[in-house]
């Protein structure tokens, strides 16, 4: 029976899957419970394994890891699947990393960073804490030469919220942990979580990173 963090592997290269499985299974706090090279089978089985973290390689047969992440994110939204996706790649560029976060990934790791960094990122993603500050993602946005534009649906959503909910979302987007938001605004932690969950549902998003990028793309900052 699998214990610890339940990890899935998606990679068309069997030798890379084997190497990663050996690294992950050697860690005492995680185990590989699913591995696949077929994109169609990944989509079909995504909800079956109750994964904590799914590693998706960027190079796949017939598609890319980021394109697959987009499809899996839609499944996550439709079925309330809480699996977090980590895109892996041989190399990294700001454009590639930003595209992964926009697609619904919670992390991005290039192979040159090594196995220990990969394990650290799996643990970090599984912690369900705030992973990236707005500043980190904004730097990525600028390095990818993205421009700011009006986001009508986001603006309308914020206009219909009470002030404390707007402040809650802005603090989360800045990268503050939920407990910090709760203490600063003097509201229960469950209200922080509910505000976040309602925003994701209303804006058809799956991750905090997607919400952060919507705020960045619209040029909305906390006061």
Phi and psi in degrees as GROMACS dihedral restraints (atoms count N, CA, C in turn):
[ dihedral_restraints ]
;  ai    aj    ak    al  type     phi  dphi    fc
    3     4     5     6     1   -69.1    20    10
    4     5     6     7     1   138.9    20    10
    6     7     8     9     1  -124.0    20    10
    7     8     9    10     1   160.5    20    10
    9    10    11    12     1    73.9    20    10
   10    11    12    13     1  -150.0    20    10
   12    13    14    15     1   -72.4    20    10
   13    14    15    16     1   124.3    20    10
   15    16    17    18     1   -88.5    20    10
   16    17    18    19     1   114.7    20    10
   18    19    20    21     1  -114.6    20    10
   19    20    21    22     1   141.0    20    10
   21    22    23    24     1  -115.3    20    10
   22    23    24    25     1   149.7    20    10
   24    25    26    27     1  -122.2    20    10
   25    26    27    28     1   131.2    20    10
   27    28    29    30     1  -125.9    20    10
   28    29    30    31     1   111.6    20    10
   30    31    32    33     1  -159.4    20    10
   31    32    33    34     1   135.5    20    10
   33    34    35    36     1   -76.2    20    10
   34    35    36    37     1   -16.4    20    10
   36    37    38    39     1   -95.6    20    10
   37    38    39    40     1   110.4    20    10
   39    40    41    42     1   -64.1    20    10
   40    41    42    43     1   -32.9    20    10
   42    43    44    45     1   -68.8    20    10
   43    44    45    46     1   -37.2    20    10
   45    46    47    48     1   -69.3    20    10
   46    47    48    49     1   -41.0    20    10
   48    49    50    51     1   -59.8    20    10
   49    50    51    52     1   -42.9    20    10
   51    52    53    54     1   -63.1    20    10
   52    53    54    55     1   -45.0    20    10
   54    55    56    57     1   -62.3    20    10
   55    56    57    58     1   -42.5    20    10
   57    58    59    60     1   -69.6    20    10
   58    59    60    61     1   -37.5    20    10
   60    61    62    63     1   -62.0    20    10
   61    62    63    64     1   -40.4    20    10
   63    64    65    66     1   -63.6    20    10
   64    65    66    67     1   -41.8    20    10
   66    67    68    69     1   -65.3    20    10
   67    68    69    70     1   -46.8    20    10
   69    70    71    72     1   -69.9    20    10
   70    71    72    73     1   -41.5    20    10
   72    73    74    75     1   -69.5    20    10
   73    74    75    76     1   -21.9    20    10
   75    76    77    78     1   -75.9    20    10
   76    77    78    79     1   -19.8    20    10
   78    79    80    81     1   -76.8    20    10
   79    80    81    82     1   135.7    20    10
   81    82    83    84     1   -72.9    20    10
   82    83    84    85     1   -19.2    20    10
   84    85    86    87     1  -105.8    20    10
   85    86    87    88     1    13.4    20    10
   87    88    89    90     1  -153.8    20    10
   88    89    90    91     1   159.8    20    10
   90    91    92    93     1  -151.5    20    10
   91    92    93    94     1   148.9    20    10
   93    94    95    96     1   -85.8    20    10
   94    95    96    97     1   121.3    20    10
   96    97    98    99     1  -114.2    20    10
   97    98    99   100     1    -3.7    20    10
   99   100   101   102     1  -157.5    20    10
  100   101   102   103     1   132.5    20    10
  102   103   104   105     1  -145.7    20    10
  103   104   105   106     1   145.2    20    10
  105   106   107   108     1  -157.2    20    10
  106   107   108   109     1   149.5    20    10
  108   109   110   111     1  -114.0    20    10
  109   110   111   112     1   -10.0    20    10
  111   112   113   114     1   -96.0    20    10
  112   113   114   115     1   120.6    20    10
  114   115   116   117     1   -61.3    20    10
  115   116   117   118     1   -42.4    20    10
  117   118   119   120     1   -60.8    20    10
  118   119   120   121     1   -41.6    20    10
  120   121   122   123     1   -71.2    20    10
  121   122   123   124     1   -33.8    20    10
  123   124   125   126     1   -60.6    20    10
  124   125   126   127     1   -47.3    20    10
  126   127   128   129     1   -62.4    20    10
  127   128   129   130     1   -40.6    20    10
  129   130   131   132     1   -68.9    20    10
  130   131   132   133     1   -34.0    20    10
  132   133   134   135     1  -102.7    20    10
  133   134   135   136     1     0.3    20    10
  135   136   137   138     1   -54.4    20    10
  136   137   138   139     1   -39.0    20    10
  138   139   140   141     1   -84.3    20    10
  139   140   141   142     1    -7.4    20    10
  141   142   143   144     1   -85.2    20    10
  142   143   144   145     1   -22.2    20    10
  144   145   146   147     1  -104.7    20    10
  145   146   147   148     1     0.5    20    10
  147   148   149   150     1    49.2    20    10
  148   149   150   151     1    52.7    20    10
  150   151   152   153     1   -75.0    20    10
  151   152   153   154     1   147.7    20    10
  153   154   155   156     1   -87.8    20    10
  154   155   156   157     1   -46.9    20    10
  156   157   158   159     1  -136.5    20    10
  157   158   159   160     1   134.2    20    10
  159   160   161   162     1  -115.8    20    10
  160   161   162   163     1   121.7    20    10
  162   163   164   165     1   -89.8    20    10
  163   164   165   166     1   122.8    20    10
  165   166   167   168     1  -119.9    20    10
  166   167   168   169     1   115.4    20    10
  168   169   170   171     1   -73.8    20    10
  169   170   171   172     1   141.1    20    10
  171   172   173   174     1   -65.4    20    10
  172   173   174   175     1   -36.9    20    10
  174   175   176   177     1   -89.9    20    10
  175   176   177   178     1   108.8    20    10
  177   178   179   180     1  -129.5    20    10
  178   179   180   181     1   163.1    20    10
  180   181   182   183     1   -74.7    20    10
  181   182   183   184     1   120.9    20    10
  183   184   185   186     1    82.3    20    10
  184   185   186   187     1    -4.8    20    10
  186   187   188   189     1  -161.8    20    10
  187   188   189   190     1  -170.9    20    10
  189   190   191   192     1  -121.3    20    10
  190   191   192   193     1   163.6    20    10
  192   193   194   195     1   -61.8    20    10
  193   194   195   196     1   -35.6    20    10
  195   196   197   198     1   -69.0    20    10
  196   197   198   199     1   -40.5    20    10
  198   199   200   201     1   -64.4    20    10
  199   200   201   202     1   -39.3    20    10
  201   202   203   204     1   -65.5    20    10
  202   203   204   205     1   -39.0    20    10
  204   205   206   207     1   -59.9    20    10
  205   206   207   208     1   -39.4    20    10
  207   208   209   210     1   -59.7    20    10
  208   209   210   211     1   -43.4    20    10
  210   211   212   213     1   -66.9    20    10
  211   212   213   214     1   -44.7    20    10
  213   214   215   216     1   -66.1    20    10
  214   215   216   217     1   -33.2    20    10
  216   217   218   219     1   -64.0    20    10
  217   218   219   220     1   -38.8    20    10
  219   220   221   222     1   -62.5    20    10
  220   221   222   223     1   -38.3    20    10
  222   223   224   225     1   -66.5    20    10
  223   224   225   226     1   -41.1    20    10
  225   226   227   228     1   -58.0    20    10
  226   227   228   229     1   -45.4    20    10
  228   229   230   231     1   -65.7    20    10
  229   230   231   232     1   -44.0    20    10
  231   232   233   234     1   -68.7    20    10
  232   233   234   235     1   -36.3    20    10
  234   235   236   237     1  -111.9    20    10
  235   236   237   238     1     9.8    20    10
  237   238   239   240     1    54.6    20    10
  238   239   240   241     1    41.5    20    10
  240   241   242   243     1   -83.4    20    10
  241   242   243   244     1   124.4    20    10
  243   244   245   246     1   -96.0    20    10
  244   245   246   247     1    10.2    20    10
  246   247   248   249     1   -59.2    20    10
  247   248   249   250     1   134.0    20    10
  249   250   251   252     1   -98.6    20    10
  250   251   252   253     1   139.1    20    10
  252   253   254   255     1  -105.6    20    10
  253   254   255   256     1   132.4    20    10
  255   256   257   258     1  -118.5    20    10
  256   257   258   259     1   114.8    20    10
  258   259   260   261     1   -86.0    20    10
  259   260   261   262     1   132.0    20    10
  261   262   263   264     1  -113.9    20    10
  262   263   264   265     1   153.1    20    10
  264   265   266   267     1  -155.6    20    10
  265   266   267   268     1   155.0    20    10
  267   268   269   270     1   -64.8    20    10
  268   269   270   271     1   -34.7    20    10
  270   271   272   273     1  -137.6    20    10
  271   272   273   274     1   169.6    20    10
  273   274   275   276     1  -133.7    20    10
  274   275   276   277     1   138.5    20    10
  276   277   278   279     1  -132.9    20    10
  277   278   279   280     1   156.3    20    10
  279   280   281   282     1   -55.9    20    10
  280   281   282   283     1   -39.2    20    10
  282   283   284   285     1   -64.6    20    10
  283   284   285   286     1   -42.6    20    10
  285   286   287   288     1   -67.5    20    10
  286   287   288   289     1   -45.4    20    10
  288   289   290   291     1   -64.9    20    10
  289   290   291   292     1   -42.8    20    10
  291   292   293   294     1   -62.8    20    10
  292   293   294   295     1   -41.5    20    10
  294   295   296   297     1   -61.8    20    10
  295   296   297   298     1   -36.2    20    10
  297   298   299   300     1   -64.7    20    10
  298   299   300   301     1   -44.2    20    10
  300   301   302   303     1   -66.8    20    10
  301   302   303   304     1   -40.3    20    10
  303   304   305   306     1   -61.8    20    10
  304   305   306   307     1   -35.0    20    10
  306   307   308   309     1   -73.7    20    10
  307   308   309   310     1   -17.9    20    10
  309   310   311   312     1   120.8    20    10
  310   311   312   313     1     7.0    20    10
  312   313   314   315     1   -73.5    20    10
  313   314   315   316     1   149.7    20    10
  315   316   317   318     1   -99.1    20    10
  316   317   318   319     1    -8.4    20    10
  318   319   320   321     1  -160.8    20    10
  319   320   321   322     1   164.5    20    10
  321   322   323   324     1  -145.3    20    10
  322   323   324   325     1   127.9    20    10
  324   325   326   327     1  -134.0    20    10
  325   326   327   328     1   127.8    20    10
  327   328   329   330     1   -92.2    20    10
  328   329   330   331     1   151.5    20    10
  330   331   332   333     1   -63.1    20    10
  331   332   333   334     1   -27.9    20    10
  333   334   335   336     1   -67.7    20    10
  334   335   336   337     1   -13.5    20    10
  336   337   338   339     1   -79.4    20    10
  337   338   339   340     1   -11.9    20    10
  339   340   341   342     1    87.1    20    10
  340   341   342   343     1   165.7    20    10
  342   343   344   345     1   -67.7    20    10
  343   344   345   346     1   -34.7    20    10
  345   346   347   348     1   -65.2    20    10
  346   347   348   349     1   -39.1    20    10
  348   349   350   351     1   -65.9    20    10
  349   350   351   352     1   -39.2    20    10
  351   352   353   354     1   -60.5    20    10
  352   353   354   355     1   -45.0    20    10
  354   355   356   357     1   -62.0    20    10
  355   356   357   358     1   -41.3    20    10
  357   358   359   360     1   -61.3    20    10
  358   359   360   361     1   -41.3    20    10
  360   361   362   363     1   -69.4    20    10
  361   362   363   364     1   -36.3    20    10
  363   364   365   366     1   -61.7    20    10
  364   365   366   367     1   -45.2    20    10
  366   367   368   369     1   -64.5    20    10
  367   368   369   370     1   -41.6    20    10
  369   370   371   372     1   -64.1    20    10
  370   371   372   373     1   -44.8    20    10
  372   373   374   375     1   -64.4    20    10
  373   374   375   376     1   -40.4    20    10
  375   376   377   378     1   -69.4    20    10
  376   377   378   379     1   -20.0    20    10
  378   379   380   381     1   -67.3    20    10
  379   380   381   382     1   -16.8    20    10
  381   382   383   384     1    63.4    20    10
  382   383   384   385     1    17.3    20    10
  384   385   386   387     1   -86.7    20    10
  385   386   387   388     1   173.5    20    10
  387   388   389   390     1   -66.6    20    10
  388   389   390   391     1   124.5    20    10
  390   391   392   393     1   -95.1    20    10
  391   392   393   394     1   -32.7    20    10
  393   394   395   396     1  -135.2    20    10
  394   395   396   397     1   139.8    20    10
  396   397   398   399     1   -79.7    20    10
  397   398   399   400     1   161.2    20    10
  399   400   401   402     1   -60.7    20    10
  400   401   402   403     1   -36.7    20    10
  402   403   404   405     1   -61.0    20    10
  403   404   405   406     1   -41.0    20    10
  405   406   407   408     1   -62.1    20    10
  406   407   408   409     1   -48.7    20    10
  408   409   410   411     1   -70.3    20    10
  409   410   411   412     1   -31.9    20    10
  411   412   413   414     1   -66.6    20    10
  412   413   414   415     1   -39.1    20    10
  414   415   416   417     1   -62.2    20    10
  415   416   417   418     1   -41.0    20    10
  417   418   419   420     1   -63.1    20    10
  418   419   420   421     1   -41.8    20    10
  420   421   422   423     1   -58.8    20    10
  421   422   423   424     1   -47.2    20    10
  423   424   425   426     1   -68.2    20    10
  424   425   426   427     1   -40.1    20    10
  426   427   428   429     1   -66.3    20    10
  427   428   429   430     1   -25.2    20    10
  429   430   431   432     1   -89.5    20    10
  430   431   432   433     1     5.8    20    10
  432   433   434   435     1    58.2    20    10
  433   434   435   436     1    42.6    20    10
  435   436   437   438     1   -87.0    20    10
  436   437   438   439     1   153.1    20    10
  438   439   440   441     1  -113.1    20    10
  439   440   441   442     1   157.2    20    10
  441   442   443   444     1   -87.4    20    10
  442   443   444   445     1   139.9    20    10
  444   445   446   447     1  -145.1    20    10
  445   446   447   448     1   163.8    20    10
  447   448   449   450     1   -70.4    20    10
  448   449   450   451     1   130.6    20    10
  450   451   452   453     1  -112.4    20    10
  451   452   453   454     1    94.6    20    10
  453   454   455   456     1   -62.1    20    10
  454   455   456   457     1   -46.2    20    10
  456   457   458   459     1   -65.2    20    10
  457   458   459   460     1   -38.3    20    10
  459   460   461   462     1   -67.7    20    10
  460   461   462   463     1   -43.1    20    10
  462   463   464   465     1   -61.9    20    10
  463   464   465   466     1   -44.5    20    10
  465   466   467   468     1   -64.4    20    10
  466   467   468   469     1   -38.8    20    10
  468   469   470   471     1   -63.0    20    10
  469   470   471   472     1   -45.9    20    10
  471   472   473   474     1   -66.3    20    10
  472   473   474   475     1   -34.8    20    10
  474   475   476   477     1   -63.5    20    10
  475   476   477   478     1   -26.8    20    10
  477   478   479   480     1   -94.2    20    10
  478   479   480   481     1     5.8    20    10
  480   481   482   483     1   -96.9    20    10
  481   482   483   484     1   154.3    20    10
  483   484   485   486     1   -74.4    20    10
  484   485   486   487     1   161.1    20    10
  486   487   488   489     1   -56.9    20    10
  487   488   489   490     1   -41.1    20    10
  489   490   491   492     1   -67.4    20    10
  490   491   492   493     1   -30.8    20    10
  492   493   494   495     1   -70.9    20    10
  493   494   495   496     1   -38.6    20    10
  495   496   497   498     1   -62.1    20    10
  496   497   498   499     1   -45.5    20    10
  498   499   500   501     1   -62.5    20    10
  499   500   501   502     1   -38.0    20    10
  501   502   503   504     1   -59.4    20    10
  502   503   504   505     1   -50.1    20    10
  504   505   506   507     1   -64.7    20    10
  505   506   507   508     1   -40.5    20    10
  507   508   509   510     1   -65.1    20    10
  508   509   510   511     1   -37.4    20    10
  510   511   512   513     1   -68.7    20    10
  511   512   513   514     1   -40.4    20    10
  513   514   515   516     1   -63.0    20    10
  514   515   516   517     1   -42.4    20    10
  516   517   518   519     1   -63.2    20    10
  517   518   519   520     1   -33.9    20    10
  519   520   521   522     1   -68.8    20    10
  520   521   522   523     1   -18.7    20    10
  522   523   524   525     1   111.2    20    10
  523   524   525   526     1    10.4    20    10
  525   526   527   528     1   -76.6    20    10
  526   527   528   529     1   142.6    20    10
  528   529   530   531     1   -68.2    20    10
  529   530   531   532     1   155.1    20    10
  531   532   533   534     1   -58.0    20    10
  532   533   534   535     1   -37.1    20    10
  534   535   536   537     1   -64.4    20    10
  535   536   537   538     1   -36.8    20    10
  537   538   539   540     1   -67.5    20    10
  538   539   540   541     1   -41.8    20    10
  540   541   542   543     1   -61.6    20    10
  541   542   543   544     1   -43.8    20    10
  543   544   545   546     1   -59.5    20    10
  544   545   546   547     1   -46.3    20    10
  546   547   548   549     1   -69.3    20    10
  547   548   549   550     1   -42.5    20    10
  549   550   551   552     1   -65.7    20    10
  550   551   552   553     1   -44.2    20    10
  552   553   554   555     1   -90.9    20    10
  553   554   555   556     1    -3.8    20    10
  555   556   557   558     1    56.2    20    10
  556   557   558   559     1    51.3    20    10
  558   559   560   561     1  -130.6    20    10
  559   560   561   562     1   154.2    20    10
  561   562   563   564     1   -61.8    20    10
  562   563   564   565     1   149.3    20    10
  564   565   566   567     1   -60.9    20    10
  565   566   567   568     1   -33.9    20    10
  567   568   569   570     1   -63.8    20    10
  568   569   570   571     1   -30.5    20    10
  570   571   572   573     1   -70.0    20    10
  571   572   573   574     1   -34.7    20    10
  573   574   575   576     1   -61.9    20    10
  574   575   576   577     1   -47.4    20    10
  576   577   578   579     1   -64.1    20    10
  577   578   579   580     1   -41.5    20    10
  579   580   581   582     1   -64.7    20    10
  580   581   582   583     1   -40.9    20    10
  582   583   584   585     1   -61.2    20    10
  583   584   585   586     1   -41.7    20    10
  585   586   587   588     1   -66.0    20    10
  586   587   588   589     1   -46.8    20    10
  588   589   590   591     1   -63.1    20    10
  589   590   591   592     1   -40.8    20    10
  591   592   593   594     1   -63.8    20    10
  592   593   594   595     1   -38.8    20    10
  594   595   596   597     1   -64.4    20    10
  595   596   597   598     1   -44.1    20    10
  597   598   599   600     1   -61.0    20    10
  598   599   600   601     1   -44.0    20    10
  600   601   602   603     1   -63.6    20    10
  601   602   603   604     1   -47.0    20    10
  603   604   605   606     1   -64.8    20    10
  604   605   606   607     1   -34.9    20    10
  606   607   608   609     1   -98.9    20    10
  607   608   609   610     1     4.6    20    10
  609   610   611   612     1    56.4    20    10
  610   611   612   613     1    55.6    20    10
  612   613   614   615     1  -123.4    20    10
  613   614   615   616     1   163.9    20    10
  615   616   617   618     1  -119.9    20    10
  616   617   618   619     1   -19.9    20    10
  618   619   620   621     1  -134.1    20    10
  619   620   621   622     1   159.4    20    10
  621   622   623   624     1   -62.9    20    10
  622   623   624   625     1   -36.5    20    10
  624   625   626   627     1   -60.1    20    10
  625   626   627   628     1   -39.6    20    10
  627   628   629   630     1   -64.0    20    10
  628   629   630   631     1   -41.0    20    10
  630   631   632   633     1   -66.3    20    10
  631   632   633   634     1   -42.4    20    10
  633   634   635   636     1   -58.8    20    10
  634   635   636   637     1   -42.9    20    10
  636   637   638   639     1   -69.8    20    10
  637   638   639   640     1   -30.6    20    10
  639   640   641   642     1   -64.6    20    10
  640   641   642   643     1   -43.4    20    10
  642   643   644   645     1   -63.8    20    10
  643   644   645   646     1   -44.5    20    10
  645   646   647   648     1   -62.9    20    10
  646   647   648   649     1   -45.3    20    10
  648   649   650   651     1   -63.1    20    10
  649   650   651   652     1   -27.1    20    10
  651   652   653   654     1   -93.0    20    10
  652   653   654   655     1    -3.2    20    10
  654   655   656   657     1    72.6    20    10
  655   656   657   658     1    24.2    20    10
  657   658   659   660     1   -93.7    20    10
  658   659   660   661     1   125.3    20    10
  660   661   662   663     1  -120.2    20    10
  661   662   663   664     1   163.5    20    10
  663   664   665   666     1   -76.3    20    10
  664   665   666   667     1   151.0    20    10
